Amino acid sequence: METGLYIHIPFCRRRCRYCDFVSYAGREQEAERYLFALEREMASRPSPRPVTSVFIGGGTPTTLAEAQLAFLLKIIPRYYALTPEAEFTVECNPGTASREKLRVLAYGGVNRLSLGLQSTDDGLLAAVGRIHTYRDFLATLDAALAVGLTNLNADLMVGLPGQTVDVARQTAVTVAALPLTHVSAYSLILEEGTPLYDDVRNGRVRLPDEDETADMSDAVTETLTAAGLIRYEVSNYARPGFSCRHNQLYWRRGDYIGLGAGAVSLSGDLRRENTPSLDDYIASRKHTDTVVSEEDARFETIMLALRTAEGLDMEAFGRRFSLSETITAAIEKNLSRGNLIREGNVLRATRRGLDILNTVLEDFLE
């Protein structure tokens, strides 16, 4: 059985205008205390099995200084045994990644880098508060390749203020021609409490409507798949053999250990959530434990599996859960509408089903 390890680094140089993640801008001076708290949590939470994937996210992990990154990479194998073929990803903001930091990552065992690009249009990047330009991204990409990091992802976003279908398509065309193994493409989600939310609510900023955003997503999908990247999940595309193993573990509802402020862990049906408060985490690493109900576990299994090209193994699902009338009716309804397809024991979303997956999943709610 696969086991993943997620480590959250909550520091940012500046929060993006759409961000509601657990992140703190301007508090990098507390990084050392945070890393010591992380080590204490590692020591208290061993894994009974070797770790098959590591993902360090944030926040912006590359806001850490070189020595701090080296320390973090040194202590992980002290407490967790990684399999020889383990995937080891670090998220990287092009505005905070020097060649020296990337060299530390490569020498420390990292073999996959996830670069937060979002757009190749500098005006759009500025509009949502990104601290880098497309030129910065290209410099970071070149530096990563130079230090031997060749398994590279770029994040894209659609539905940004001022973005058009043509601009989204051109970004995808440009990115598809780069030496990347993976692209993640997400729609902007307007989160309450963020500066962008306030601007939109008060009429200072207009976002593309749902139809425009859907057209952007279609344009990105068509461009990336035409360039040979396989859409293996709703928002993720990979060259053959380069699907993100860590994310696949999430979508299969596998076990993973989450370390750091706001991190979530799952072991069977026991979910643990660490406090999102930086101060509370450093002081005491507070957390809450919740047993996932049978009903919630069943829906999560369906929801996560249908996001992927792998689909839902109905035989395995039937061994774990009962097929309620609601689920049976939802399957039949969406098969008849062309949103789902059944191939042997596997239930998958069609291209149309992936594009309207949230609507499809509403039918499975009990």
C-alpha positions as CSV (number, residue, x, y, z in Angstrom):
1,M,0.0,0.0,0.0
2,E,1.3,3.5,-0.9
3,T,1.9,6.1,1.7
4,G,2.4,9.8,1.0
5,L,4.0,12.5,3.0
6,Y,2.8,16.2,2.7
7,I,4.8,19.0,4.3
8,H,3.3,22.5,4.5
9,I,5.5,25.6,4.4
10,P,3.2,28.5,5.1
11,F,5.5,31.4,4.3
12,C,5.0,33.8,1.4
13,R,6.8,36.9,0.3
14,R,3.3,38.3,-0.6
15,R,-0.1,36.6,-0.7
16,C,-1.7,36.5,-4.1
17,R,-5.0,38.4,-4.3
18,Y,-7.1,35.2,-4.8
19,C,-5.3,33.0,-2.2
20,D,-7.1,31.6,0.9
21,F,-4.5,28.9,1.6
22,V,-2.8,28.7,5.0
23,S,0.0,31.2,4.3
24,Y,1.6,34.1,6.0
25,A,3.4,37.0,4.3
26,G,6.2,38.9,6.0
27,R,6.8,36.3,8.7
28,E,9.8,34.5,7.3
29,Q,11.8,35.4,10.4
30,E,9.8,32.7,12.2
31,A,10.9,30.0,9.7
32,E,13.5,28.4,11.9
33,R,11.1,28.0,14.9
34,Y,8.6,26.5,12.4
35,L,11.1,24.0,11.1
36,F,12.0,22.9,14.6
37,A,8.2,22.4,15.3
38,L,8.0,20.4,12.1
39,E,10.9,18.2,13.3
40,R,9.1,17.6,16.6
41,E,6.0,16.6,14.7
42,M,7.9,14.2,12.5
43,A,9.5,12.6,15.6
44,S,6.0,12.1,17.1
45,R,4.4,10.7,13.9
46,P,6.3,7.9,12.4
47,S,5.0,6.0,9.3
48,P,4.6,2.2,9.7
49,R,5.3,1.8,6.0
50,P,7.9,3.3,3.6
51,V,6.9,6.6,2.0
52,T,6.3,6.4,-1.8
53,S,5.8,10.1,-2.4
54,V,6.7,13.4,-0.8
55,F,5.2,16.8,-1.6
56,I,6.3,20.0,0.0
57,G,3.8,22.7,-0.6
58,G,2.6,26.0,0.7
59,G,2.6,28.9,0.9
60,T,5.9,29.1,-0.9
61,P,8.5,26.6,0.2
62,T,11.2,28.4,-1.8
63,T,10.8,31.5,0.5
64,L,13.0,29.4,2.9
65,A,16.7,30.3,2.8
66,E,19.2,27.8,1.3
67,A,20.3,26.6,4.7
68,Q,16.7,26.2,5.9
69,L,15.8,24.1,2.8
70,A,18.9,22.0,3.3
71,F,17.9,21.4,7.0
72,L,14.4,20.4,6.0
73,L,15.6,18.0,3.3
74,K,18.1,16.5,5.8
75,I,15.6,15.7,8.5
76,I,12.9,14.1,6.4
77,P,14.8,10.8,5.8
78,R,15.8,10.9,9.5
79,Y,12.1,10.1,10.4
80,Y,10.7,8.6,7.2
81,A,12.0,5.8,5.1
82,L,11.5,6.7,1.4
83,T,11.3,4.0,-1.2
84,P,14.1,4.0,-3.8
85,E,11.7,5.2,-6.5
86,A,9.8,7.7,-4.4
87,E,8.5,10.8,-6.1
88,F,9.7,14.0,-4.3
89,T,8.0,17.2,-5.3
90,V,8.6,20.8,-4.1
91,E,6.4,23.7,-5.1
92,C,8.3,26.7,-6.3
93,N,7.4,30.3,-7.0
94,P,9.6,31.7,-9.8
95,G,9.9,35.0,-7.8
96,T,11.7,33.2,-5.0
97,A,13.8,30.5,-6.5
98,S,17.5,31.2,-7.1
99,R,19.8,28.7,-8.9
100,E,21.5,28.1,-5.5
101,K,18.2,27.1,-3.9
102,L,17.3,24.8,-6.8
103,R,20.7,23.2,-6.5
104,V,20.0,22.5,-2.8
105,L,16.7,20.9,-3.7
106,A,18.4,18.7,-6.4
107,Y,21.2,17.6,-4.1
108,G,18.7,17.0,-1.3
109,G,16.8,14.3,-3.2
110,V,14.0,16.4,-4.8
111,N,13.2,14.9,-8.3
112,R,10.1,16.9,-9.3
113,L,9.5,20.6,-9.3
114,S,6.1,22.3,-9.5
115,L,6.3,25.9,-10.8
116,G,3.6,28.4,-10.2
117,L,3.3,30.1,-13.5
118,Q,-0.5,30.8,-13.8
119,S,-0.2,32.8,-17.1
120,T,2.4,33.9,-19.6
121,D,0.7,37.3,-19.7
122,D,2.5,39.7,-17.3
123,G,-0.5,42.0,-17.1
124,L,-2.7,39.1,-15.8
125,L,0.0,38.0,-13.3
126,A,0.1,41.5,-11.9
127,A,-3.7,41.7,-11.7
128,V,-3.8,38.8,-9.3
129,G,-0.8,39.8,-7.3
130,R,1.8,37.3,-8.5
131,I,5.3,38.5,-7.7
132,H,7.0,37.1,-10.9
133,T,6.9,37.8,-14.6
134,Y,6.9,35.2,-17.4
135,R,10.6,36.1,-17.9
136,D,11.2,35.1,-14.3
137,F,9.5,31.8,-14.9
138,L,11.7,31.1,-18.0
139,A,14.8,31.9,-15.9
140,T,13.7,29.5,-13.2
141,L,12.9,26.8,-15.7
142,D,16.4,27.1,-17.2
143,A,18.0,27.1,-13.8
144,A,16.1,23.9,-12.8
145,L,17.2,22.1,-15.9
146,A,20.8,23.2,-15.4
147,V,20.9,21.6,-11.9
148,G,19.3,18.4,-13.2
149,L,15.7,18.9,-12.3
150,T,13.9,17.6,-15.4
151,N,10.5,16.4,-14.1
152,L,8.8,19.8,-14.2
153,N,5.2,20.9,-13.8
154,A,3.7,24.3,-14.5
155,D,0.5,25.6,-12.9
156,L,-1.9,27.5,-15.1
157,M,-5.2,29.3,-14.3
158,V,-8.2,30.3,-16.3
159,G,-11.0,32.7,-15.4
160,L,-8.5,35.5,-14.4
161,P,-9.7,39.1,-14.5
162,G,-9.1,40.5,-18.0
163,Q,-8.3,37.1,-19.4
164,T,-9.8,36.1,-22.8
165,V,-10.2,32.7,-24.5
166,D,-7.5,33.7,-27.0
167,V,-5.1,34.7,-24.3
168,A,-5.7,31.4,-22.4
169,R,-5.2,29.4,-25.6
170,Q,-2.0,31.3,-26.4
171,T,-0.7,30.6,-22.9
172,A,-1.4,26.9,-23.4
173,V,0.3,26.9,-26.9
174,T,3.4,28.6,-25.3
175,V,3.6,26.3,-22.3
176,A,3.0,23.1,-24.4
177,A,6.2,23.9,-26.3
178,L,8.3,24.2,-23.2
179,P,10.4,21.3,-21.7
180,L,7.8,20.4,-19.2
181,T,6.5,16.9,-18.2
182,H,3.3,18.0,-16.6
183,V,0.8,20.9,-16.6
184,S,-1.9,21.6,-14.1
185,A,-4.7,24.0,-15.3
186,Y,-7.2,25.2,-12.8
187,S,-10.2,27.6,-12.9
188,L,-9.9,30.6,-10.6
189,I,-12.1,30.1,-7.5
190,L,-13.3,33.3,-5.9
191,E,-12.9,32.8,-2.2
192,E,-14.6,35.0,0.4
193,G,-12.2,37.1,2.5
194,T,-9.6,37.5,-0.2
195,P,-8.8,40.9,-1.7
196,L,-9.9,39.8,-5.1
197,Y,-13.3,38.7,-3.7
198,D,-13.8,42.2,-2.2
199,D,-12.8,43.9,-5.5
200,V,-15.3,41.8,-7.5
201,R,-18.1,42.2,-5.0
202,N,-17.6,46.0,-5.0
203,G,-17.5,46.2,-8.8
204,R,-13.8,47.2,-9.0
205,V,-12.9,44.1,-10.9
206,R,-14.9,41.9,-13.4
207,L,-14.2,38.3,-13.8
208,P,-15.1,36.3,-16.9
209,D,-18.5,34.6,-16.6
210,E,-19.0,30.8,-16.4
211,D,-19.4,30.4,-20.1
212,E,-16.2,32.4,-20.9
213,T,-14.3,30.4,-18.3
214,A,-15.6,27.1,-19.7
215,D,-14.5,28.2,-23.1
216,M,-11.0,28.9,-21.8
217,S,-10.8,25.5,-20.1
218,D,-11.9,23.9,-23.4
219,A,-9.2,25.8,-25.3
220,V,-6.5,24.8,-22.8
221,T,-7.6,21.1,-22.9
222,E,-7.6,21.0,-26.7
223,T,-4.2,22.7,-27.0
224,L,-2.5,20.6,-24.4
225,T,-3.9,17.2,-25.6
226,A,-3.1,18.1,-29.2
227,A,0.5,18.6,-28.0
228,G,0.7,15.1,-26.6
229,L,-0.1,15.7,-22.9
230,I,-2.6,13.2,-21.6
231,R,-5.5,14.6,-19.5
232,Y,-5.4,12.0,-16.7
233,E,-7.5,14.1,-14.2
234,V,-9.9,17.0,-14.5
235,S,-7.2,19.6,-14.2
236,N,-4.0,17.7,-14.8
237,Y,-2.1,16.8,-18.0
238,A,1.1,14.8,-18.3
239,R,3.6,13.4,-20.8
240,P,3.3,9.6,-20.9
241,G,4.8,8.2,-17.7
242,F,4.8,11.6,-15.8
243,S,1.5,11.6,-14.0
244,C,1.9,13.0,-10.5
245,R,2.0,10.0,-8.2
246,H,1.4,12.0,-5.0
247,N,-1.8,13.5,-6.3
248,Q,-2.9,10.1,-7.7
249,L,-2.6,8.8,-4.1
250,Y,-5.0,11.5,-3.0
251,W,-7.5,10.6,-5.8
252,R,-7.3,6.9,-4.8
253,R,-8.1,8.0,-1.2
254,G,-4.8,6.4,0.0
255,D,-3.1,7.0,3.3
256,Y,-1.0,10.1,3.7
257,I,0.6,12.0,6.5
258,G,0.3,15.8,6.6
259,L,2.8,17.8,8.6
260,G,2.8,21.5,9.3
261,A,0.2,24.3,9.9
262,G,-3.1,23.4,8.3
263,A,-1.9,20.1,7.0
264,V,-4.4,17.2,6.7
265,S,-3.7,13.5,7.1
266,L,-5.8,10.5,6.3
267,S,-5.3,6.9,7.6
268,G,-8.2,4.7,6.6
269,D,-11.2,6.7,7.7
270,L,-9.4,8.7,10.4
271,R,-8.7,12.3,9.3
272,R,-6.4,14.6,11.2
273,E,-6.3,18.4,10.7
274,N,-3.5,20.5,12.1
275,T,-4.2,24.0,13.4
276,P,-3.9,26.6,10.6
277,S,-2.5,29.1,13.1
278,L,1.2,29.6,12.7
279,D,1.6,30.6,16.3
280,D,-0.4,27.7,17.7
281,Y,1.4,25.2,15.5
282,I,4.9,26.4,16.6
283,A,3.8,26.4,20.3
284,S,1.9,23.2,20.5
285,R,1.1,21.6,17.1
286,K,-2.7,21.5,18.0
287,H,-4.8,19.2,15.8
288,T,-8.3,17.7,15.6
289,D,-9.1,14.1,14.7
290,T,-12.3,13.1,13.0
291,V,-13.6,9.7,11.9
292,V,-15.0,9.9,8.4
293,S,-18.5,8.6,8.2
294,E,-19.4,5.7,6.0
295,E,-21.6,8.0,3.9
296,D,-18.8,10.6,3.5
297,A,-16.2,8.0,2.7
298,R,-18.4,6.5,0.0
299,F,-19.0,9.9,-1.6
300,E,-15.3,10.9,-1.4
301,T,-14.4,7.6,-3.1
302,I,-16.8,8.3,-6.0
303,M,-15.9,12.0,-6.3
304,L,-12.1,11.4,-6.3
305,A,-12.2,8.5,-8.7
306,L,-14.4,10.2,-11.2
307,R,-12.0,13.1,-11.4
308,T,-9.5,10.7,-13.0
309,A,-9.1,8.9,-16.3
310,E,-8.6,5.8,-14.2
311,G,-12.2,6.0,-13.1
312,L,-14.0,4.1,-10.4
313,D,-13.5,0.3,-10.1
314,M,-17.1,-0.8,-9.3
315,E,-16.0,-4.2,-8.2
316,A,-13.6,-2.8,-5.6
317,F,-16.1,-0.2,-4.6
318,G,-18.8,-2.8,-4.0
319,R,-16.5,-4.8,-1.7
320,R,-16.1,-1.7,0.5
321,F,-19.5,0.1,0.2
322,S,-23.1,-0.7,-0.4
323,L,-24.8,0.6,-3.6
324,S,-27.6,2.8,-2.4
325,E,-30.6,3.7,-4.5
326,T,-29.3,7.2,-4.8
327,I,-26.0,6.0,-6.2
328,T,-27.6,3.5,-8.6
329,A,-30.0,6.2,-9.9
330,A,-27.1,8.7,-10.3
331,I,-25.1,6.2,-12.3
332,E,-28.0,5.3,-14.6
333,K,-29.0,9.0,-15.1
334,N,-25.5,10.1,-16.1
335,L,-24.8,7.1,-18.3
336,S,-28.0,7.9,-20.2
337,R,-26.9,11.5,-20.6
338,G,-23.4,10.7,-21.8
339,N,-21.7,12.1,-18.7
340,L,-20.4,8.7,-17.6
341,I,-19.4,5.5,-19.5
342,R,-19.0,2.0,-18.1
343,E,-16.2,-0.2,-19.5
344,G,-16.3,-3.6,-17.8
345,N,-16.1,-3.0,-14.1
346,V,-14.9,0.6,-14.5
347,L,-17.0,3.7,-14.4
348,R,-15.5,6.8,-16.0
349,A,-16.5,10.3,-16.7
350,T,-16.6,11.2,-20.4
351,R,-15.0,14.4,-21.7
352,R,-18.4,16.1,-21.3
353,G,-18.7,14.6,-17.8
354,L,-15.3,15.9,-16.7
355,D,-16.3,19.4,-17.9
356,I,-19.4,19.4,-15.8
357,L,-18.2,17.1,-13.0
358,N,-19.5,19.2,-10.1
359,T,-23.0,18.9,-11.6
360,V,-22.6,15.2,-12.1
361,L,-21.5,14.7,-8.5
362,E,-24.5,16.5,-7.1
363,D,-26.6,13.5,-8.2
364,F,-24.5,11.2,-5.9
365,L,-25.1,13.2,-2.8
366,E,-27.3,11.3,-0.3
